[in-house]
Amino acid sequence: MIKIFPSILSADFSRIIDAVQLVEEAGADGLHIDIMDGHFVPNLTFGPDLVASLKEKSNLLLDVHLMVENARQFINLFAQAGADWISIHAEGAVHLHYDLNLIKEMGKKAGVVLNPATPIHCLTEVITEVDFVLLMTVNPGWGGQEFIPACHQKITRLKNWLQGQQLPIPVEIDGGVKIDNFGELIGDGADIFVVGSGIFNTPDPAQTLRRFQEIAATWENKE
């Protein structure tokens, strides 16, 4: 089933709770929260206190994406704050298998993130420990970037590989998802869509989210 996770990275930071309530009321499936440390990526964003506040004020699933050096030291903080899903980068984990199991031991869904230039085969030795795979379809660090065209084929290759191994692991994508390319990305094989500026930078974010849902329903009815 296709899911849409609005990303608060593109919301008005002075009114984050309002933005979250708006997409929750419009039927969002979850909320994507980018955690950046200014080292792994050239930007600083949120900490566990925001996640705890969102957990208190929203019923949405909280999908926390750790774009940080030494993600292991942050896993416990965000798990305790209320994250439901936690994803970490293959590029930044020295002991990826251990870190994924640490997330799962805390009762959270564990995901691996691959940057656009990171090959899919980096997942080979840990894929049975993964609850979802997040493909970056822009270079991480900033919202509002354009989708990298080569990622179309990467999404399809990943989906085909997972299906070939009979692994029902959802493919999540993050970066450059807009109304005008959404259908094509569904066709590529993505299951979960992180949408930031494609929702929050439109005149009516709630209506835009509903339009995404209509397109998703059309594709699901084809299958």
CYANA upper distance limits for C-alpha pairs under 8 A (distance plus 0.5 A):
  1 MET  CA    191 ASP  CA      7.17
  1 MET  CA    220 GLU  CA      7.88
  2 ILE  CA    190 ALA  CA      8.48
  2 ILE  CA    191 ASP  CA      5.42
  2 ILE  CA    192 ILE  CA      6.29
  2 ILE  CA    193 PHE  CA      8.34
  2 ILE  CA    216 ALA  CA      6.81
  2 ILE  CA    220 GLU  CA      8.21
  3 LYS  CA     28 ALA  CA      8.41
  3 LYS  CA     29 ASP  CA      6.26
  3 LYS  CA     30 GLY  CA      8.43
  3 LYS  CA    191 ASP  CA      6.91
  3 LYS  CA    192 ILE  CA      5.20
  3 LYS  CA    193 PHE  CA      6.76
  4 ILE  CA     28 ALA  CA      6.53
  4 ILE  CA     29 ASP  CA      6.03
  4 ILE  CA     30 GLY  CA      7.31
  4 ILE  CA    192 ILE  CA      6.33
  4 ILE  CA    193 PHE  CA      5.40
  4 ILE  CA    194 VAL  CA      6.67
  4 ILE  CA    195 VAL  CA      7.59
  4 ILE  CA    212 PHE  CA      8.46
  4 ILE  CA    213 GLN  CA      8.35
  5 PHE  CA     28 ALA  CA      6.74
  5 PHE  CA     29 ASP  CA      6.31
  5 PHE  CA     30 GLY  CA      5.18
  5 PHE  CA     31 LEU  CA      5.40
  5 PHE  CA     32 HIS  CA      6.12
  5 PHE  CA    192 ILE  CA      7.71
  5 PHE  CA    193 PHE  CA      6.44
  5 PHE  CA    194 VAL  CA      5.30
  5 PHE  CA    195 VAL  CA      6.74
  6 PRO  CA     23 VAL  CA      7.89
  6 PRO  CA     28 ALA  CA      7.50
  6 PRO  CA     30 GLY  CA      7.51
  6 PRO  CA     31 LEU  CA      5.86
  6 PRO  CA     32 HIS  CA      6.38
  6 PRO  CA    194 VAL  CA      6.15
  6 PRO  CA    195 VAL  CA      5.30
  6 PRO  CA    196 GLY  CA      6.10
  6 PRO  CA    199 ILE  CA      7.60
  7 SER  CA     11 ALA  CA      7.97
  7 SER  CA     31 LEU  CA      6.61
  7 SER  CA     32 HIS  CA      5.04
  7 SER  CA     33 ILE  CA      6.56
  7 SER  CA     34 ASP  CA      8.12
  7 SER  CA    194 VAL  CA      6.60
  7 SER  CA    195 VAL  CA      6.12
  7 SER  CA    196 GLY  CA      4.97
  8 ILE  CA     16 ILE  CA      7.64
  8 ILE  CA     19 ALA  CA      8.29
  8 ILE  CA     20 VAL  CA      8.12
  8 ILE  CA     31 LEU  CA      7.89
  8 ILE  CA     32 HIS  CA      7.07
  8 ILE  CA     33 ILE  CA      6.65
  8 ILE  CA     34 ASP  CA      8.32
  8 ILE  CA    196 GLY  CA      7.05
  9 LEU  CA     33 ILE  CA      7.49
  9 LEU  CA     34 ASP  CA      7.10
  9 LEU  CA     45 THR  CA      8.42
  9 LEU  CA    143 GLY  CA      6.97
  9 LEU  CA    196 GLY  CA      6.99
 10 SER  CA    143 GLY  CA      6.71
 10 SER  CA    144 GLY  CA      7.97
 10 SER  CA    196 GLY  CA      5.54
 10 SER  CA    197 SER  CA      5.76
 10 SER  CA    200 PHE  CA      6.51
 10 SER  CA    201 ASN  CA      7.66
 11 ALA  CA     15 ARG  CA      8.19
 11 ALA  CA     16 ILE  CA      6.83
 11 ALA  CA     19 ALA  CA      6.97
 11 ALA  CA    196 GLY  CA      7.93
 11 ALA  CA    197 SER  CA      8.29
 11 ALA  CA    200 PHE  CA      6.11
 11 ALA  CA    201 ASN  CA      8.26
 12 ASP  CA     16 ILE  CA      6.46
 12 ASP  CA     19 ALA  CA      7.87
 15 ARG  CA     19 ALA  CA      6.81
 16 ILE  CA     20 VAL  CA      6.66
 17 ILE  CA     21 GLN  CA      6.64
 17 ILE  CA     54 LEU  CA      7.85
 17 ILE  CA     57 LYS  CA      8.26
 18 ASP  CA     22 LEU  CA      6.61
 19 ALA  CA     23 VAL  CA      6.97
 20 VAL  CA     24 GLU  CA      6.54
 20 VAL  CA     31 LEU  CA      8.28
 20 VAL  CA     58 SER  CA      8.00
 21 GLN  CA     25 GLU  CA      6.54
 21 GLN  CA     58 SER  CA      7.60
 22 LEU  CA     26 ALA  CA      6.78
 22 LEU  CA    205 PRO  CA      8.48
 22 LEU  CA    206 ALA  CA      6.98
 23 VAL  CA     27 GLY  CA      6.82
 23 VAL  CA     28 ALA  CA      6.04
 23 VAL  CA    205 PRO  CA      8.00
 23 VAL  CA    206 ALA  CA      6.46
 23 VAL  CA    209 LEU  CA      7.86
 24 GLU  CA     28 ALA  CA      5.71
 24 GLU  CA     29 ASP  CA      8.34
 24 GLU  CA     58 SER  CA      8.23
 24 GLU  CA     59 ASN  CA      8.50
 24 GLU  CA     60 LEU  CA      7.25
 26 ALA  CA    206 ALA  CA      6.01
 26 ALA  CA    207 GLN  CA      8.29
 26 ALA  CA    209 LEU  CA      7.41
 26 ALA  CA    210 ARG  CA      7.20
 27 GLY  CA    209 LEU  CA      8.41
 27 GLY  CA    210 ARG  CA      8.14
 28 ALA  CA     60 LEU  CA      8.17
 28 ALA  CA    209 LEU  CA      7.96
 29 ASP  CA     60 LEU  CA      7.34
 29 ASP  CA     61 LEU  CA      7.57
 30 GLY  CA     60 LEU  CA      5.51
 30 GLY  CA     61 LEU  CA      4.95
 30 GLY  CA     62 LEU  CA      6.50
 30 GLY  CA     63 ASP  CA      7.37
 31 LEU  CA     60 LEU  CA      6.76
 31 LEU  CA     61 LEU  CA      6.55
 31 LEU  CA     62 LEU  CA      5.62
 31 LEU  CA     63 ASP  CA      6.32
 32 HIS  CA     62 LEU  CA      6.79
 32 HIS  CA     63 ASP  CA      5.22
 32 HIS  CA     64 VAL  CA      6.55
 32 HIS  CA     65 HIS  CA      7.80
 32 HIS  CA    194 VAL  CA      7.13
 33 ILE  CA     62 LEU  CA      7.68
 33 ILE  CA     63 ASP  CA      6.51
 33 ILE  CA     64 VAL  CA      5.35
 33 ILE  CA     65 HIS  CA      6.56
 34 ASP  CA     45 THR  CA      7.61
 34 ASP  CA     46 PHE  CA      7.74
 34 ASP  CA     64 VAL  CA      6.70
 34 ASP  CA     65 HIS  CA      5.49
 34 ASP  CA     66 LEU  CA      6.98
 34 ASP  CA     67 MET  CA      7.55
 35 ILE  CA     44 LEU  CA      8.08
 35 ILE  CA     45 THR  CA      6.27
 35 ILE  CA     46 PHE  CA      5.97
 35 ILE  CA     47 GLY  CA      7.29
 35 ILE  CA     64 VAL  CA      7.60
 35 ILE  CA     65 HIS  CA      6.43
 35 ILE  CA     66 LEU  CA      5.51
 35 ILE  CA     67 MET  CA      6.14
 35 ILE  CA     68 VAL  CA      7.66
 36 MET  CA     40 PHE  CA      7.84
 36 MET  CA     41 VAL  CA      6.90
 36 MET  CA     42 PRO  CA      8.42
 36 MET  CA     43 ASN  CA      6.47
 36 MET  CA     44 LEU  CA      5.45
 36 MET  CA     45 THR  CA      5.79
 36 MET  CA     46 PHE  CA      7.52
 36 MET  CA     66 LEU  CA      7.21
 36 MET  CA     67 MET  CA      5.43
 36 MET  CA     68 VAL  CA      6.22
 36 MET  CA    141 GLY  CA      7.81
 37 ASP  CA     41 VAL  CA      7.30
 37 ASP  CA     42 PRO  CA      8.26
 37 ASP  CA     43 ASN  CA      7.07
 37 ASP  CA     44 LEU  CA      5.66
 37 ASP  CA     45 THR  CA      7.63
 37 ASP  CA     67 MET  CA      7.36
 37 ASP  CA     68 VAL  CA      5.76
 37 ASP  CA     69 GLU  CA      7.91
 38 GLY  CA     42 PRO  CA      5.20
 38 GLY  CA     43 ASN  CA      5.04
 38 GLY  CA     44 LEU  CA      5.51
 38 GLY  CA     68 VAL  CA      8.32
 39 HIS  CA     43 ASN  CA      8.20
 39 HIS  CA     68 VAL  CA      7.30
 39 HIS  CA     69 GLU  CA      7.16
 40 PHE  CA     67 MET  CA      6.64
 40 PHE  CA     68 VAL  CA      5.50
 40 PHE  CA     69 GLU  CA      5.85
 40 PHE  CA     92 GLY  CA      8.28
 41 VAL  CA     67 MET  CA      7.13
 41 VAL  CA     68 VAL  CA      7.72
 41 VAL  CA    140 PRO  CA      7.14
 41 VAL  CA    141 GLY  CA      5.61
 42 PRO  CA    141 GLY  CA      6.37
 43 ASN  CA    141 GLY  CA      6.29
 43 ASN  CA    142 TRP  CA      7.73
 46 PHE  CA     50 LEU  CA      7.02
 47 GLY  CA     51 VAL  CA      7.53
 48 PRO  CA     52 ALA  CA      6.69
 48 PRO  CA     77 LEU  CA      6.85
 48 PRO  CA     78 PHE  CA      5.86
 48 PRO  CA     81 ALA  CA      6.16
 49 ASP  CA     53 SER  CA      6.70
 49 ASP  CA     81 ALA  CA      7.40
 50 LEU  CA     54 LEU  CA      6.65
 51 VAL  CA     55 LYS  CA      6.58
 51 VAL  CA     62 LEU  CA      8.33
 51 VAL  CA     78 PHE  CA      7.76
 51 VAL  CA     81 ALA  CA      6.36
 51 VAL  CA     82 GLY  CA      6.89
 51 VAL  CA     83 ALA  CA      7.33
 52 ALA  CA     56 GLU  CA      6.82
 52 ALA  CA     81 ALA  CA      5.07
 52 ALA  CA     82 GLY  CA      6.23
 53 SER  CA     57 LYS  CA      6.81
 54 LEU  CA     58 SER  CA      6.10
 55 LYS  CA     59 ASN  CA      7.42
 55 LYS  CA     60 LEU  CA      8.39
 55 LYS  CA     62 LEU  CA      8.07
 55 LYS  CA     81 ALA  CA      8.20
 55 LYS  CA     82 GLY  CA      6.34
 55 LYS  CA     83 ALA  CA      8.31
 61 LEU  CA     83 ALA  CA      8.35
 61 LEU  CA     84 ASP  CA      6.60
 61 LEU  CA     85 TRP  CA      8.30
 62 LEU  CA     82 GLY  CA      8.02
 62 LEU  CA     83 ALA  CA      5.70
 62 LEU  CA     84 ASP  CA      5.71
 62 LEU  CA     85 TRP  CA      6.84
 63 ASP  CA     83 ALA  CA      6.90
 63 ASP  CA     84 ASP  CA      6.61
 63 ASP  CA     85 TRP  CA      5.17
 63 ASP  CA     86 ILE  CA      6.64
 63 ASP  CA     87 SER  CA      8.36
 64 VAL  CA     78 PHE  CA      8.32
 64 VAL  CA     83 ALA  CA      6.60
 64 VAL  CA     84 ASP  CA      8.08
 64 VAL  CA     85 TRP  CA      6.42
 64 VAL  CA     86 ILE  CA      5.38
 64 VAL  CA     87 SER  CA      6.91
 65 HIS  CA     86 ILE  CA      6.43
 65 HIS  CA     87 SER  CA      5.43
 65 HIS  CA     88 ILE  CA      6.99
 66 LEU  CA     71 ALA  CA      7.13
 66 LEU  CA     86 ILE  CA      7.71
 66 LEU  CA     87 SER  CA      6.53
 66 LEU  CA     88 ILE  CA      5.86
 66 LEU  CA     89 HIS  CA      7.84
 67 MET  CA     71 ALA  CA      8.28
 67 MET  CA     88 ILE  CA      7.49
 67 MET  CA     89 HIS  CA      7.40
 68 VAL  CA     92 GLY  CA      8.11
 69 GLU  CA     92 GLY  CA      6.64
 70 ASN  CA     74 PHE  CA      8.23
 70 ASN  CA     92 GLY  CA      7.30
 70 ASN  CA     93 ALA  CA      7.23
 71 ALA  CA     75 ILE  CA      6.91
 71 ALA  CA     88 ILE  CA      7.19
 71 ALA  CA     92 GLY  CA      8.03
 71 ALA  CA     93 ALA  CA      7.55
 72 ARG  CA     76 ASN  CA      8.26
 72 ARG  CA     99 ASP  CA      6.64
 73 GLN  CA     77 LEU  CA      8.25
 74 PHE  CA     78 PHE  CA      6.85
 75 ILE  CA     79 ALA  CA      6.52
 75 ILE  CA     86 ILE  CA      8.14
 75 ILE  CA    102 LEU  CA      8.36
 75 ILE  CA    103 ILE  CA      7.17
 76 ASN  CA     80 GLN  CA      6.52
 76 ASN  CA    103 ILE  CA      8.42
 76 ASN  CA    106 MET  CA      8.42
 77 LEU  CA     81 ALA  CA      6.69
 78 PHE  CA     82 GLY  CA      6.91
 78 PHE  CA     83 ALA  CA      6.25
 79 ALA  CA     83 ALA  CA      5.62
 79 ALA  CA     84 ASP  CA      7.83
 79 ALA  CA     86 ILE  CA      8.30
 79 ALA  CA    103 ILE  CA      8.24
 79 ALA  CA    106 MET  CA      7.41
 79 ALA  CA    108 LYS  CA      7.74
 83 ALA  CA    108 LYS  CA      7.95
 84 ASP  CA    108 LYS  CA      5.89
 84 ASP  CA    109 LYS  CA      6.96
 85 TRP  CA    108 LYS  CA      6.03
 85 TRP  CA    109 LYS  CA      5.06
 85 TRP  CA    110 ALA  CA      6.61
 85 TRP  CA    111 GLY  CA      7.87
 86 ILE  CA    103 ILE  CA      7.53
 86 ILE  CA    108 LYS  CA      7.33
 86 ILE  CA    109 LYS  CA      6.73
 86 ILE  CA    110 ALA  CA      5.89
 86 ILE  CA    111 GLY  CA      6.64
 87 SER  CA    110 ALA  CA      6.25
 87 SER  CA    111 GLY  CA      4.65
 87 SER  CA    112 VAL  CA      5.89
 87 SER  CA    113 VAL  CA      6.83
 87 SER  CA    134 LEU  CA      8.08
 88 ILE  CA     92 GLY  CA      8.33
 88 ILE  CA     93 ALA  CA      8.09
 88 ILE  CA    111 GLY  CA      6.84
 88 ILE  CA    112 VAL  CA      5.73
 88 ILE  CA    113 VAL  CA      6.17
 89 HIS  CA     93 ALA  CA      6.97
 89 HIS  CA    112 VAL  CA      6.22
 89 HIS  CA    113 VAL  CA      4.98
 89 HIS  CA    114 LEU  CA      6.62
 89 HIS  CA    115 ASN  CA      8.32
 90 ALA  CA     96 LEU  CA      7.21
 90 ALA  CA    112 VAL  CA      6.70
 90 ALA  CA    113 VAL  CA      6.54
 90 ALA  CA    114 LEU  CA      6.65
 90 ALA  CA    122 CYS  CA      7.80
 90 ALA  CA    123 LEU  CA      8.46
 91 GLU  CA    114 LEU  CA      7.82
 91 GLU  CA    115 ASN  CA      8.34
 91 GLU  CA    118 THR  CA      8.24
 93 ALA  CA     99 ASP  CA      8.22
 95 HIS  CA     99 ASP  CA      6.88
 96 LEU  CA    100 LEU  CA      6.66
 96 LEU  CA    126 VAL  CA      8.15
 97 HIS  CA    101 ASN  CA      6.86
 97 HIS  CA    126 VAL  CA      6.51
 97 HIS  CA    129 GLU  CA      7.90
 98 TYR  CA    102 LEU  CA      6.68
 99 ASP  CA    103 ILE  CA      6.91
100 LEU  CA    104 LYS  CA      6.94
100 LEU  CA    110 ALA  CA      6.28
100 LEU  CA    111 GLY  CA      7.88
100 LEU  CA    129 GLU  CA      7.31
100 LEU  CA    130 VAL  CA      7.70
101 ASN  CA    105 GLU  CA      6.48
101 ASN  CA    110 ALA  CA      8.30
101 ASN  CA    129 GLU  CA      7.62
102 LEU  CA    106 MET  CA      7.07
103 ILE  CA    107 GLY  CA      7.44
103 ILE  CA    108 LYS  CA      6.21
103 ILE  CA    109 LYS  CA      7.49
103 ILE  CA    110 ALA  CA      6.30
104 LYS  CA    108 LYS  CA      5.60
104 LYS  CA    109 LYS  CA      6.58
104 LYS  CA    110 ALA  CA      6.60
109 LYS  CA    131 ASP  CA      6.30
109 LYS  CA    132 PHE  CA      8.25
110 ALA  CA    129 GLU  CA      8.38
110 ALA  CA    130 VAL  CA      6.25
110 ALA  CA    131 ASP  CA      5.84
110 ALA  CA    132 PHE  CA      7.24
111 GLY  CA    130 VAL  CA      6.11
111 GLY  CA    131 ASP  CA      6.22
111 GLY  CA    132 PHE  CA      5.30
111 GLY  CA    133 VAL  CA      5.86
111 GLY  CA    134 LEU  CA      7.22
112 VAL  CA    123 LEU  CA      8.44
112 VAL  CA    130 VAL  CA      7.37
112 VAL  CA    132 PHE  CA      7.41
112 VAL  CA    133 VAL  CA      5.65
112 VAL  CA    134 LEU  CA      6.58
113 VAL  CA    133 VAL  CA      6.56
113 VAL  CA    134 LEU  CA      5.10
113 VAL  CA    135 LEU  CA      6.27
113 VAL  CA    136 MET  CA      7.53
114 LEU  CA    118 THR  CA      6.17
114 LEU  CA    119 PRO  CA      8.11
114 LEU  CA    120 ILE  CA      8.13
114 LEU  CA    133 VAL  CA      8.40
114 LEU  CA    134 LEU  CA      6.98
114 LEU  CA    135 LEU  CA      5.65
114 LEU  CA    136 MET  CA      6.53
115 ASN  CA    135 LEU  CA      6.97
115 ASN  CA    136 MET  CA      5.50
115 ASN  CA    137 THR  CA      7.90
115 ASN  CA    138 VAL  CA      8.23
115 ASN  CA    139 ASN  CA      7.09
115 ASN  CA    140 PRO  CA      7.83
116 PRO  CA    135 LEU  CA      7.68
116 PRO  CA    136 MET  CA      6.11
116 PRO  CA    137 THR  CA      6.29
116 PRO  CA    138 VAL  CA      6.99
116 PRO  CA    139 ASN  CA      6.94
116 PRO  CA    148 ILE  CA      8.45
116 PRO  CA    151 CYS  CA      7.42
118 THR  CA    122 CYS  CA      8.00
120 ILE  CA    124 THR  CA      8.26
120 ILE  CA    154 LYS  CA      8.40
120 ILE  CA    158 LEU  CA      7.20
123 LEU  CA    127 ILE  CA      5.95
126 VAL  CA    130 VAL  CA      7.26
130 VAL  CA    169 ILE  CA      8.10
131 ASP  CA    169 ILE  CA      6.53
131 ASP  CA    170 PRO  CA      8.02
132 PHE  CA    169 ILE  CA      5.86
132 PHE  CA    170 PRO  CA      5.64
132 PHE  CA    171 VAL  CA      6.64
132 PHE  CA    172 GLU  CA      7.58
133 VAL  CA    169 ILE  CA      7.78
133 VAL  CA    170 PRO  CA      7.05
133 VAL  CA    171 VAL  CA      5.68
133 VAL  CA    172 GLU  CA      6.43
134 LEU  CA    171 VAL  CA      6.62
134 LEU  CA    172 GLU  CA      5.04
134 LEU  CA    173 ILE  CA      5.98
134 LEU  CA    174 ASP  CA      7.68
135 LEU  CA    155 ILE  CA      8.05
135 LEU  CA    171 VAL  CA      7.85
135 LEU  CA    172 GLU  CA      6.66
135 LEU  CA    173 ILE  CA      5.32
135 LEU  CA    174 ASP  CA      6.90
136 MET  CA    140 PRO  CA      7.46
136 MET  CA    173 ILE  CA      6.41
136 MET  CA    174 ASP  CA      5.56
136 MET  CA    175 GLY  CA      6.71
137 THR  CA    147 PHE  CA      6.24
137 THR  CA    148 ILE  CA      6.24
137 THR  CA    151 CYS  CA      6.38
137 THR  CA    173 ILE  CA      7.00
137 THR  CA    174 ASP  CA      6.19
137 THR  CA    175 GLY  CA      5.35
137 THR  CA    176 GLY  CA      7.43
138 VAL  CA    145 GLN  CA      7.02
138 VAL  CA    146 GLU  CA      7.34
138 VAL  CA    147 PHE  CA      6.22
138 VAL  CA    148 ILE  CA      6.33
138 VAL  CA    174 ASP  CA      7.77
138 VAL  CA    175 GLY  CA      5.47
138 VAL  CA    176 GLY  CA      7.29
143 GLY  CA    175 GLY  CA      8.07
143 GLY  CA    196 GLY  CA      7.44
143 GLY  CA    197 SER  CA      7.35
144 GLY  CA    175 GLY  CA      8.20
144 GLY  CA    176 GLY  CA      7.22
144 GLY  CA    196 GLY  CA      7.77
144 GLY  CA    197 SER  CA      5.92
144 GLY  CA    198 GLY  CA      8.42
145 GLN  CA    175 GLY  CA      7.18
145 GLN  CA    176 GLY  CA      6.17
146 GLU  CA    175 GLY  CA      7.64
146 GLU  CA    176 GLY  CA      5.22
147 PHE  CA    151 CYS  CA      8.35
147 PHE  CA    175 GLY  CA      6.36
147 PHE  CA    176 GLY  CA      4.59
147 PHE  CA    177 VAL  CA      7.29
148 ILE  CA    176 GLY  CA      8.27
150 ALA  CA    154 LYS  CA      7.36
151 CYS  CA    155 ILE  CA      6.57
152 HIS  CA    156 THR  CA      7.09
152 HIS  CA    185 LEU  CA      7.54
152 HIS  CA    188 ASP  CA      6.72
153 GLN  CA    157 ARG  CA      6.58
153 GLN  CA    188 ASP  CA      7.88
154 LYS  CA    158 LEU  CA      6.62
155 ILE  CA    159 LYS  CA      6.68
155 ILE  CA    171 VAL  CA      8.26
155 ILE  CA    188 ASP  CA      6.52
155 ILE  CA    189 GLY  CA      6.79
155 ILE  CA    190 ALA  CA      7.04
156 THR  CA    160 ASN  CA      6.54
156 THR  CA    188 ASP  CA      5.56
156 THR  CA    189 GLY  CA      6.12
156 THR  CA    190 ALA  CA      8.41
157 ARG  CA    161 TRP  CA      6.56
158 LEU  CA    162 LEU  CA      6.71
158 LEU  CA    171 VAL  CA      8.40
159 LYS  CA    163 GLN  CA      6.67
159 LYS  CA    171 VAL  CA      7.50
159 LYS  CA    189 GLY  CA      6.36
159 LYS  CA    190 ALA  CA      7.98
160 ASN  CA    164 GLY  CA      6.45
161 TRP  CA    165 GLN  CA      6.96
162 LEU  CA    166 GLN  CA      6.74
162 LEU  CA    167 LEU  CA      5.74
162 LEU  CA    168 PRO  CA      7.61
162 LEU  CA    169 ILE  CA      7.45
163 GLN  CA    167 LEU  CA      6.32
163 GLN  CA    168 PRO  CA      7.53
170 PRO  CA    190 ALA  CA      8.02
170 PRO  CA    191 ASP  CA      6.23
170 PRO  CA    192 ILE  CA      7.58
171 VAL  CA    189 GLY  CA      8.03
171 VAL  CA    190 ALA  CA      5.68
171 VAL  CA    191 ASP  CA      5.79
171 VAL  CA    192 ILE  CA      6.73
172 GLU  CA    190 ALA  CA      6.56
172 GLU  CA    191 ASP  CA      6.39
172 GLU  CA    192 ILE  CA      4.85
172 GLU  CA    193 PHE  CA      6.27
172 GLU  CA    194 VAL  CA      7.81
173 ILE  CA    190 ALA  CA      7.18
173 ILE  CA    192 ILE  CA      6.90
173 ILE  CA    193 PHE  CA      5.85
173 ILE  CA    194 VAL  CA      6.62
174 ASP  CA    193 PHE  CA      6.94
174 ASP  CA    194 VAL  CA      5.36
174 ASP  CA    195 VAL  CA      7.47
175 GLY  CA    194 VAL  CA      7.60
175 GLY  CA    195 VAL  CA      7.73
175 GLY  CA    196 GLY  CA      8.48
176 GLY  CA    195 VAL  CA      8.12
176 GLY  CA    198 GLY  CA      7.99
177 VAL  CA    181 ASN  CA      7.07
177 VAL  CA    182 PHE  CA      6.74
177 VAL  CA    193 PHE  CA      7.87
177 VAL  CA    194 VAL  CA      7.81
177 VAL  CA    195 VAL  CA      6.27
177 VAL  CA    196 GLY  CA      8.44
177 VAL  CA    198 GLY  CA      6.78
178 LYS  CA    182 PHE  CA      6.30
178 LYS  CA    195 VAL  CA      7.88
178 LYS  CA    198 GLY  CA      5.39
178 LYS  CA    199 ILE  CA      8.44
179 ILE  CA    183 GLY  CA      8.31
179 ILE  CA    198 GLY  CA      7.60
179 ILE  CA    211 ARG  CA      8.25
179 ILE  CA    212 PHE  CA      7.00
181 ASN  CA    185 LEU  CA      6.80
182 PHE  CA    186 ILE  CA      6.81
182 PHE  CA    212 PHE  CA      8.05
182 PHE  CA    215 ILE  CA      8.28
183 GLY  CA    187 GLY  CA      6.80
183 GLY  CA    215 ILE  CA      7.28
183 GLY  CA    216 ALA  CA      8.01
183 GLY  CA    219 TRP  CA      8.07
184 GLU  CA    188 ASP  CA      6.77
185 LEU  CA    189 GLY  CA      7.20
185 LEU  CA    190 ALA  CA      6.71
186 ILE  CA    190 ALA  CA      5.81
186 ILE  CA    191 ASP  CA      7.46
186 ILE  CA    216 ALA  CA      8.30
186 ILE  CA    219 TRP  CA      8.12
195 VAL  CA    199 ILE  CA      6.77
196 GLY  CA    200 PHE  CA      6.55
196 GLY  CA    201 ASN  CA      8.26
197 SER  CA    201 ASN  CA      5.23
197 SER  CA    202 THR  CA      7.90
198 GLY  CA    202 THR  CA      7.27
199 ILE  CA    205 PRO  CA      5.51
199 ILE  CA    206 ALA  CA      8.25
199 ILE  CA    208 THR  CA      6.41
199 ILE  CA    209 LEU  CA      6.77
200 PHE  CA    204 ASP  CA      8.44
200 PHE  CA    205 PRO  CA      5.79
201 ASN  CA    205 PRO  CA      7.83
202 THR  CA    208 THR  CA      7.70
204 ASP  CA    208 THR  CA      6.70
205 PRO  CA    209 LEU  CA      6.61
206 ALA  CA    210 ARG  CA      6.82
207 GLN  CA    211 ARG  CA      6.75
208 THR  CA    212 PHE  CA      6.88
209 LEU  CA    213 GLN  CA      6.84
210 ARG  CA    214 GLU  CA      6.72
211 ARG  CA    215 ILE  CA      6.86
212 PHE  CA    216 ALA  CA      6.72
213 GLN  CA    217 ALA  CA      6.59
214 GLU  CA    218 THR  CA      6.77
215 ILE  CA    219 TRP  CA      6.96
216 ALA  CA    220 GLU  CA      6.69
217 ALA  CA    221 ASN  CA      6.61
218 THR  CA    222 LYS  CA      7.09
219 TRP  CA    223 GLU  CA      7.41
